[in-house]
Structures are given as C-alpha cells and as structure tokens.
Amino acid sequence: MTKKHLRQSTFLLKKEDSAEQRQWILLDASGKTLGRFASEVAKILRGKHKTTFTPHVDGGDGVVIINAGKVAVSGNKEAQKQYEYYTGHPGGHRAIPFAVMKGRKPDYILRHAVKGMMPKTKLANAQLKRLRIFAGEQHDMDAQKPLKVEA
C-alpha cells in the first residue's frame, strides 16, 4: 500500500447533500430555562448535533417550538430583564420588561435568545429561517412531519 491510501481525509458535507438529509424537529419549551433551551435550538439549527457537521455548509435541521409562552427564566430575571431598542428619533430609547414581552410576544423572547447564540453571518440568517415558534400547543407544521424530541 502506498502512503496515499493510509492518509485519512476529513469529511466535508456538500451543499447538494445537506438538503436531502434535512429533518424537522418539534421541541416543547414549557418549563425549560430560556438560555439552556435556546443553546440547544441553535445547535440543532446549525447542525452541530450531526456527525456530518461542516461549518461553512447549511446542514442543520428545521426546528418547531411549541409553548413558547411557558418558557422560564432563573433567578430574578423575570423582574429585571429588559428588551431594549431605539426608534431612531431623539429620545426614542425603549425598554420592555421581560414579563410584558412574555405577554405580548412570547415568540420574540425565544427568537431573540436563539439569534444571539448563532454566528453573525449570512449562513446563520438562512438557518434562522428554519426556526418556527408558536406561543401555544397548536402548530401548522404537520406537513413537515416533525419528530418530537425532548431537549
């Protein structure tokens, strides 16, 4: 045998092969801690849970999250955590408390947390498009046949 046959080569996933292996995963957020749950979701979206993970190829799965309104936070974050933004006008700084945001847009809380745990690239933006969040038990993703997984 020659040295060429003895060398090991690193597996690199091709863009064409990644779409064939894609699945949808159903996760229930009720009672889960926000940060720990968001990191698991980010890992699935990126594809780091697969043995075929390649950093520059979108090989991750789609994620459907139900019960986003029942996500929990630890410590005193329920009273202290705020979501801030700027309107673009003078004096336009706004801060919305966690408890208010949980009542208004429970899906935003999870989307914001997951987005913060993804790399800041075009690839991550494409991966985030496969994140579907629903405030209650019902979802409209039955056609994708999502696999229910405990995270």
C-alpha positions in Angstrom: 0.0 0.0 0.0 1.1 3.5 -0.7 1.1 6.4 1.7 -1.8 7.9 -0.3 -4.1 5.0 0.9 -3.0 5.3 4.5 -4.0 9.0 4.8 -7.2 9.9 6.5 -9.3 12.7 5.0 -11.8 15.0 6.6 -15.4 14.6 5.6 -16.8 17.8 4.1 -20.6 18.0 3.6 -21.6 19.3 0.1 -24.4 21.9 -0.3 -26.3 19.5 -2.5 -26.3 16.7 0.0 -27.3 18.8 3.0 -30.9 19.5 1.8 -31.6 15.7 1.3 -30.8 14.9 5.0 -32.8 17.8 6.5 -35.5 16.9 9.1 -37.8 19.0 11.2 -37.7 18.6 15.0 -40.5 19.5 17.4 -39.5 20.9 20.8 -41.7 21.8 23.7 -40.5 24.9 25.6 -42.8 24.6 28.6 -40.9 24.8 31.9 -37.5 24.9 30.1 -34.9 27.5 31.1 -34.5 30.2 28.4 -30.8 30.2 27.8 -30.2 26.4 28.0 -33.1 25.7 25.7 -32.0 28.4 23.2 -28.5 27.0 23.0 -29.9 23.5 22.2 -32.1 25.0 19.5 -29.1 26.9 18.0 -27.1 23.7 18.0 -29.8 21.9 16.0 -30.3 24.8 13.5 -26.5 24.8 12.8 -26.3 21.1 12.5 -23.7 20.6 15.3 -25.7 17.6 16.6 -24.8 15.6 13.4 -21.7 13.8 12.6 -21.6 15.4 9.2 -21.3 19.0 10.6 -19.4 21.3 8.3 -19.1 24.9 9.5 -19.5 26.6 6.1 -22.4 24.4 4.8 -26.0 24.7 6.0 -26.5 21.2 7.2 -28.8 21.8 10.1 -32.4 20.8 10.7 -35.6 22.8 11.0 -37.0 23.4 14.5 -40.6 23.9 15.5 -41.1 25.2 19.1 -44.4 25.0 20.8 -45.4 26.5 24.2 -43.0 29.5 23.8 -45.2 31.4 26.3 -44.3 28.9 29.1 -40.5 29.3 28.9 -38.9 30.0 32.3 -36.0 32.2 33.4 -33.9 31.6 36.5 -33.2 34.0 39.3 -34.7 37.4 39.4 -34.7 37.8 35.6 -38.5 37.8 35.4 -38.5 41.2 37.1 -35.1 42.6 35.9 -34.6 41.5 32.3 -35.5 44.1 29.7 -35.6 44.1 25.9 -34.2 47.4 24.6 -34.4 49.1 21.2 -34.1 52.5 19.6 -36.7 54.0 17.4 -34.3 56.3 15.5 -35.8 59.5 16.9 -34.5 61.8 19.6 -35.5 60.3 23.0 -36.6 57.1 21.2 -34.9 54.6 23.6 -37.4 52.0 24.6 -37.2 49.2 27.2 -39.8 46.5 27.5 -39.7 44.3 30.7 -39.5 40.5 30.3 -42.9 40.0 31.9 -44.6 42.4 29.5 -42.8 40.9 26.5 -43.8 37.4 27.6 -47.5 38.6 27.5 -47.2 40.5 24.2 -44.8 38.4 22.0 -43.7 35.2 23.7 -42.2 34.0 20.4 -39.8 37.1 20.3 -38.2 36.1 23.6 -37.0 32.7 22.2 -36.2 34.1 18.7 -34.0 36.8 20.3 -32.2 34.3 22.5 -31.5 31.8 19.7 -30.4 34.6 17.3 -27.9 35.8 19.9 -26.4 32.3 20.1 -25.9 32.0 16.3 -22.9 33.3 14.4 -23.4 36.7 12.9 -23.2 35.6 9.2 -25.4 35.2 6.1 -25.4 31.5 6.7 -26.9 31.9 10.2 -29.6 34.1 8.7 -30.5 31.3 6.3 -30.5 28.8 9.2 -32.8 31.1 11.3 -35.4 31.0 8.6 -36.0 27.3 9.6 -37.0 28.3 13.1 -40.7 28.3 13.7 -42.0 29.4 17.1 -45.6 29.1 18.4 -46.9 30.5 21.7 -49.3 27.7 22.4 -49.7 23.9 21.8 -51.0 24.2 18.3 -48.7 24.5 15.2 -49.3 24.4 11.5 -46.2 22.4 10.6 -47.8 18.9 10.3 -46.9 18.6 6.6 -43.2 18.6 7.5 -43.7 15.6 9.9 -41.6 17.0 12.7 -40.0 14.5 15.1 -40.9 15.2 18.8 -37.7 15.3 20.8 -37.0 16.0 24.4 -34.4 18.7 24.7 
